[in-house]
Amino acid sequence: MAQRIDGVVLLDKPSGMSSQSAVTSVKRLLHAEKAGHTGTLDPMATGLLPVCLGEATKYSQDLLDADKVYQAKLRFGIQTDTGDAQGQIIAEKSTAEVTDNAMAQGLMEGILPRFTGQIEQVPPMYSALKRDGKPLYEYARSGIEIEREPRKITIYSIKLLNIQWPEIDIEVHCSKGTYIRVLAEDIGHALGCGAHLIGLRRTMVGHLSLVQATTLENLQHTSPQVLPVDALLQTLPELTVDDHQAKRLEMGQRVPCALNIATQWANSLFRIYRSQALPQNFIGTADWRSGVLHPRRFIAQRLINQN
């Protein structure tokens, strides 16, 4: 029988499984009523997939907008139609001009900085972005190329982790909407020999880390650590309100609230806690504007089962 569980499970998604299949597996293993994720990982990719359960699904959008950190393995000299190892080879070029790892490192140290900062990236055809209600990958599978507008993204850093030419390992800290497959292709074009992605592992989503994650195998044998709902929101400033204010916010009413706050928190979104001692003091999020709290999203006030 399905049970109400509210919170977050940090899953280390295995390769070869879609994000939705991973969420369904967690939901089934925990007998949870409701589950969702905070942004997909390609089936080939492994790593951190925060799975939201119950009331935590209301806040999944907040992590969709979060920065991400990936570890990626690139193979130079081969291009594929998907930009990764799951695609068909469409071009090959010799990498013999790069004679050793030291030479490759020098080239990478000159090329990688070009891709940091705010840059434009053209989304790949093999993606879930939609045109006229159809995902782009459906057009791609039919051999149809759709024109895509470049999108602005931010890559905060690219670290060179390892070189075994013609392969390299990098760590990428980037904004939402970044396609690491496209980044691999663009780096390959800059070098002049092409490249594709042969491995991808997500290690961070916002402030959440893979270090805390569990596997599907572990979930089958041990009780999972279900983080509380507000684990998704720890980067937001917090505010405690009294019981009367809490009830008004829960009913969707605005609440006057004079705050002596730093300039950077003015007109900000806050996570809201009830001052009264209860099993679950977190009640939701609200915008603070000009001395008034405006309710944003609030959890249903039933007993939270953290298991």
C-alpha positions in Angstrom: 0.0 0.0 0.0 1.3 3.4 -0.9 2.1 5.7 2.0 2.7 9.4 2.3 6.3 10.3 2.4 7.4 13.9 2.2 11.1 14.7 1.6 14.0 14.1 -0.7 16.1 11.1 -1.6 19.4 11.8 -3.2 19.9 9.0 -5.8 23.1 8.0 -7.6 21.4 7.2 -10.9 22.9 4.3 -12.8 23.9 4.5 -16.5 21.3 3.2 -19.0 18.3 4.3 -17.0 16.1 7.3 -17.8 15.5 9.8 -15.0 11.8 9.0 -15.0 12.5 5.3 -14.7 14.8 6.0 -11.8 12.1 8.1 -10.0 9.5 5.3 -10.6 11.9 2.7 -9.1 12.4 4.9 -6.0 8.7 5.4 -5.6 8.0 1.7 -5.9 10.8 0.7 -3.5 9.6 3.2 -0.8 5.9 2.6 -1.6 5.5 6.4 -1.9 2.3 8.0 -3.0 4.0 10.7 -5.1 7.4 11.3 -6.6 9.2 13.5 -9.1 12.7 14.8 -10.0 14.4 18.1 -10.3 15.7 17.9 -13.8 16.6 15.0 -16.1 19.9 13.2 -16.6 20.5 11.6 -20.0 20.2 7.8 -19.8 24.0 7.4 -20.5 24.8 9.7 -17.6 25.2 8.7 -13.9 25.2 10.6 -10.7 23.1 12.9 -8.6 19.3 12.8 -9.2 17.4 14.4 -6.3 14.0 12.5 -6.1 11.3 14.6 -4.5 8.6 12.7 -2.5 5.1 14.0 -1.6 5.1 17.7 -0.6 8.7 18.1 -1.8 7.5 17.9 -5.4 6.1 21.5 -4.9 9.7 22.8 -4.7 11.3 20.7 -7.5 11.3 23.8 -9.8 13.7 25.6 -7.4 16.4 23.0 -8.2 15.6 23.0 -11.9 17.0 26.5 -11.8 20.0 25.6 -9.8 23.6 25.4 -11.0 25.1 22.0 -11.7 28.5 20.4 -11.5 29.5 17.5 -13.9 32.5 15.3 -14.5 32.8 14.6 -18.2 35.0 12.4 -20.4 35.6 13.6 -23.9 36.9 11.6 -26.9 38.6 13.6 -29.6 38.7 12.7 -33.3 35.2 11.3 -33.6 31.9 13.1 -34.0 28.5 11.4 -33.5 25.0 12.5 -34.5 23.9 12.8 -30.9 27.2 14.3 -29.5 27.7 11.3 -27.2 28.7 7.7 -27.3 25.1 6.5 -27.9 25.0 8.1 -31.4 26.2 7.0 -34.8 29.6 8.1 -36.0 29.3 10.9 -38.6 32.9 12.1 -38.9 36.4 10.9 -38.0 39.7 12.9 -38.1 43.2 11.9 -37.0 44.4 13.2 -33.6 48.0 12.1 -34.4 49.2 15.7 -34.6 48.9 15.8 -30.8 51.8 13.7 -30.0 51.5 13.2 -26.2 49.6 14.1 -23.1 51.8 17.1 -22.3 51.0 18.6 -25.7 47.3 17.9 -25.2 47.4 19.7 -21.8 49.0 22.8 -23.3 46.3 22.9 -26.0 43.5 22.4 -23.5 44.8 25.1 -21.3 44.6 27.5 -24.2 41.1 26.3 -25.4 39.1 25.7 -22.3 39.1 29.3 -21.0 37.2 30.3 -24.2 34.2 28.4 -22.9 34.0 30.0 -19.5 31.8 32.9 -18.6 28.5 33.7 -20.3 28.4 32.0 -23.7 25.9 31.1 -26.3 25.0 27.4 -26.9 22.8 25.9 -29.6 20.6 23.2 -28.1 21.1 19.7 -29.7 18.6 18.1 -32.0 18.7 15.1 -29.8 17.0 16.8 -26.8 13.6 17.0 -25.1 13.1 20.6 -26.1 9.8 20.9 -28.0 8.8 22.5 -31.3 5.1 22.5 -32.2 4.4 20.1 -29.3 7.0 17.5 -30.5 10.4 16.8 -28.8 13.3 17.7 -31.0 14.6 14.2 -30.8 11.5 12.9 -32.7 12.4 15.2 -35.6 16.0 14.1 -35.4 15.1 10.4 -35.6 13.1 11.2 -38.7 16.1 12.9 -40.3 14.6 16.4 -40.0 16.9 19.2 -38.8 15.1 22.1 -37.0 16.6 25.5 -36.7 17.4 26.3 -33.1 18.1 29.7 -31.6 21.3 30.0 -29.5 20.7 30.2 -25.7 22.8 32.1 -23.2 24.3 30.0 -20.5 27.0 30.5 -17.9 30.0 28.2 -17.4 31.6 29.3 -14.1 34.6 27.0 -14.5 36.1 24.1 -16.4 38.8 22.1 -14.6 41.1 19.7 -16.5 41.2 16.6 -14.4 43.0 14.0 -16.5 44.5 13.4 -19.9 45.0 10.1 -21.7 45.0 11.4 -25.2 42.8 11.3 -27.3 40.6 11.3 -24.2 40.3 14.0 -21.4 38.4 14.3 -18.2 37.0 17.7 -17.1 34.9 19.1 -14.4 32.3 21.7 -15.4 30.4 24.0 -13.1 27.6 25.5 -15.1 24.2 27.2 -15.1 20.9 25.5 -15.8 20.2 24.7 -19.5 23.8 23.7 -20.2 24.3 20.7 -22.5 27.6 19.1 -21.8 27.3 17.1 -25.0 27.3 20.4 -27.0 30.2 21.7 -24.9 32.2 18.6 -25.8 31.4 19.1 -29.5 32.3 22.8 -29.4 35.6 22.0 -27.7 36.3 19.5 -30.4 35.5 22.0 -33.1 37.8 24.5 -31.5 40.7 22.0 -31.6 39.9 21.2 -35.2 39.4 17.4 -34.9 35.9 17.1 -33.4 34.9 15.3 -30.2 32.0 13.6 -28.5 31.0 12.8 -24.9 31.8 9.3 -23.7 31.1 9.6 -20.0 29.1 12.0 -17.8 28.6 12.1 -14.0 26.6 14.8 -12.2 28.2 15.5 -8.8 26.2 18.5 -7.5 22.8 20.1 -8.0 22.7 23.5 -6.3 24.0 22.8 -2.8 23.2 19.1 -2.8 26.1 16.7 -3.3 26.6 13.2 -4.7 28.5 12.4 -1.5 25.1 12.2 0.3 23.5 10.0 -2.4 22.4 6.3 -2.3 21.9 3.7 -5.0 18.9 1.8 -6.1 20.6 -1.4 -4.9 21.0 0.1 -1.4 17.4 1.2 -1.3 16.4 -2.5 -1.8 18.2 -3.6 1.3 18.4 -0.6 3.7 16.1 2.1 5.0 16.8 5.2 3.0 17.8 8.6 4.4 14.9 10.8 3.4 15.9 14.4 3.8 13.3 16.9 5.0 11.4 19.0 2.4 13.4 22.1 3.2 16.6 20.4 2.3 15.9 21.6 -1.3 15.8 25.2 -0.1 18.9 25.7 2.1 20.3 28.5 0.0 17.3 30.7 0.7 17.3 32.9 3.8 15.0 31.7 6.6 12.4 33.5 8.6 10.4 32.3 11.7 6.8 33.5 12.1 4.4 33.1 15.0 1.4 30.8 14.9 -1.0 33.5 13.9 1.2 34.7 11.0 1.7 31.1 9.9 -2.0 30.3 9.7 -2.6 33.4 7.6 0.1 32.5 5.2 -1.2 29.0 4.9 -4.6 30.4 3.9 -2.9 32.4 1.2 -3.1 35.8 3.0 -0.4 38.4 2.9 1.2 39.2 6.3 2.8 42.5 7.4 6.3 41.7 8.6 8.8 44.4 9.4 12.3 43.0 9.0 15.7 44.5 9.6 17.5 42.6 6.8 20.6 43.1 4.7 20.2 44.8 1.4 20.8 41.5 -0.6 17.7 39.9 1.0 15.3 42.7 0.1 12.6 41.6 -2.2 13.8 38.0 -1.7 12.2 34.6 -1.4 12.3 33.2 2.2 11.8 29.8 3.6 9.3 30.1 6.4 9.2 28.3 9.7 6.6 28.2 12.4 7.9 29.2 15.8 5.7 26.7 17.7 7.4 23.4 18.4 5.9 20.8 16.0 7.2 17.7 14.3 7.5 19.8 11.1 8.2 23.5 11.6 8.9 24.3 7.9 5.7 25.5 6.3 6.6 26.9 2.9 8.1 29.9 1.1 7.1 33.5 0.8 8.3 36.6 -0.9 9.2 39.6 1.3 8.5 42.9 -0.4 8.3 46.3 1.2 7.4 45.0 4.7 4.9 42.4 3.6 5.2 38.6 3.2 3.5 37.3 0.1 2.9 33.5 0.3 4.4 31.5 -2.6 4.2 27.7 -1.9 3.1 26.1 1.3 3.0 22.4 2.3 -0.2 20.7 3.2 -0.5 20.7 7.0 -0.6 17.0 7.7 1.8 15.0 9.7 5.0 14.6 7.8 6.4 11.1 7.7 10.1 11.2 7.3 10.6 7.5 7.8 
